[in-house]
Amino acid sequence: MHMHTECPRVSRRAIGIITNALVGASLLTAFAITTAAAQEKKDLTDEVGQSDKAARVFKEIMETPEKGIPQWLLDKAECVAVFPNVLKAGFVVGGRGGRGVASCRTASGWSAPAFFNLGGGSFGLQIGAESTDFVLLFMNTGGMNSLLSNDFTVGGDASAAAGPVGRQAGASTDAKLNAQILSYSRSKGLFAGLELKGVVIKPDKDDMSDVYGADVKARQALEGNQSMAPASVRAFPIMLARYSTRSATR
């Protein structure tokens, strides 16, 4: 009878301990998930903004009647990079600095976004513009490989030409299509091809680390599926997919 009366008491005590442990573990798990979500939102606010701005600039340019990037040209591009609101320093010839986002074609569509800095270089006659949006099309494997490297100079490490716009993109522009990079600029609403020289583009290590972790390089993102990036920073590749759906053939 003694064993009969003690066993239920022990069982209830054990059940209570297990229940308390499970409740505690559940609370800790919920706290960890909530904290991680809040941390991601806090940490990625800047990168989310960069991807959103790049997507918006690209959409506005592509929807400009007769003056945007020709569709057939976009469909040939292997990678696209957009640098919104690049600030200038100097008059006529000087330096600029800005940040942007790039995505390349993969077998499953546009890649996860990679984050870059743009700086230096001579930009020609860009008088009076406080900020400029830049769009770069990487037209072939050589251009794509330059983007996948640690850093490169436009017009130096990779050949570049002013990209044709709208109806300008006819037979007379075929020579430009041999360039590895076609470049465009938009200042005060005017969108046109612009030849960039001496502009250095390199990965933004802080942005890349925030989004993917310290060990992920730009090359890995640009060769990877969108799913490797948090959904909150995918606005740019998603926007690219709205205008060009060809997958990589390499």
Salt bridges, closest charged atoms under 4 A:
GLU6 OE2 - ARG9 NH1 2.71
ASP46 OD2 - ARG99 NH2 2.52
GLU60 OE1 - ARG186 NH2 2.96
GLU63 OE1 - LYS59 NZ 3.23
GLU66 OE1 - ARG167 NE 3.02
GLU78 OE2 - ARG246 NH2 3.56
GLU78 OE1 - ARG250 NH1 2.84
ASP133 OD2 - ARG186 NH2 2.82
GLU195 OE2 - LYS197 NZ 3.98
ASP204 OD2 - ARG99 NE 3.63
ASP207 OD2 - ARG99 NH2 2.83
GLU223 OE2 - ARG219 NH1 3.16
